[in-house]
């Protein structure tokens, strides 16, 4: 799903949530412990090192780094929250 930054505003939040969830499930979680887009990532066991992997995925897939000031619970609690952030960020000028 590589998407140039200029096309972020056209992304579907559900599609982005599925992509982030799929990345987390294939890269971080065990096969017996898969997450859903609305699952609390911290409660599921996603630690700071795993979160860094997710942030690197976001950078490579969507073309921007999530700045420290945006690393707040509202933006990183769930894969769906990350997707909403990505789509909001993409719609900014």
C-alpha positions in Angstrom: 0.0 0.0 0.0 2.8 2.4 -0.6 1.2 5.8 -1.0 3.0 9.1 -1.8 2.5 11.7 0.9 0.6 13.9 -1.5 -2.2 11.3 -1.8 -2.7 10.7 2.0 -5.8 12.8 2.0 -7.4 10.2 -0.3 -6.8 7.3 2.1 -9.7 5.5 3.7 -9.3 5.3 7.5 -10.5 1.7 7.5 -8.0 0.7 4.9 -5.2 2.4 6.9 -6.4 0.7 10.1 -6.3 -2.7 8.3 -2.8 -2.0 7.0 -1.5 -1.0 10.5 -3.3 -3.9 12.1 -1.9 -6.4 9.6 1.6 -5.0 10.1 1.4 -5.4 13.9 -0.1 -8.9 13.6 2.6 -10.1 11.1 5.6 -8.4 12.6 5.0 -8.0 16.3 2.2 -10.3 17.6 2.4 -14.1 17.9 0.0 -16.0 15.7 -2.0 -17.1 18.7 -2.4 -13.5 19.9 -3.6 -11.4 17.0 -5.1 -7.9 17.5 -8.1 -6.1 16.0 -8.1 -2.5 14.9 -9.8 -1.3 18.2 -7.7 -3.3 20.6 -5.6 -1.4 23.1 -2.1 -1.9 21.9 -0.4 -1.5 25.3 -2.8 -4.0 26.9 -2.1 -6.4 24.0 1.6 -6.2 24.9 2.9 -3.7 22.3 5.9 -2.1 24.1 8.0 0.9 23.2 10.3 -1.2 21.0 7.4 -2.6 19.1 5.8 0.9 18.8 9.1 2.1 17.2 8.6 -0.7 14.6 5.1 0.6 13.9 6.3 4.1 13.6 9.0 3.0 11.1 6.2 1.2 9.2 4.2 4.4 9.1 7.2 6.3 7.8 7.9 3.9 5.1 4.3 3.3 4.1 2.9 6.8 4.4 5.9 9.0 3.9 6.2 10.9 7.2 7.6 10.5 10.7 5.2 10.9 13.7 6.8 13.7 15.8 7.3 13.2 19.5 4.6 15.8 20.4 2.1 13.6 18.5 3.0 10.4 20.4 0.0 10.8 22.8 -2.5 8.2 23.8 -5.2 9.6 21.6 -3.0 8.9 18.5 -1.4 5.6 19.4 -3.8 3.7 21.7 -5.1 1.5 18.9 -4.4 0.7 15.2 -7.6 2.6 14.4 -6.4 5.7 16.4 -3.1 5.6 14.4 -5.1 5.4 11.2 -7.2 8.4 12.2 -4.0 10.3 12.9 -2.4 9.3 9.6 -5.5 10.4 7.7 -5.8 13.7 9.6 -2.1 14.4 9.0 -2.5 13.6 5.3 -5.3 16.2 5.0 -3.2 19.0 6.4 -1.7 21.5 4.0 
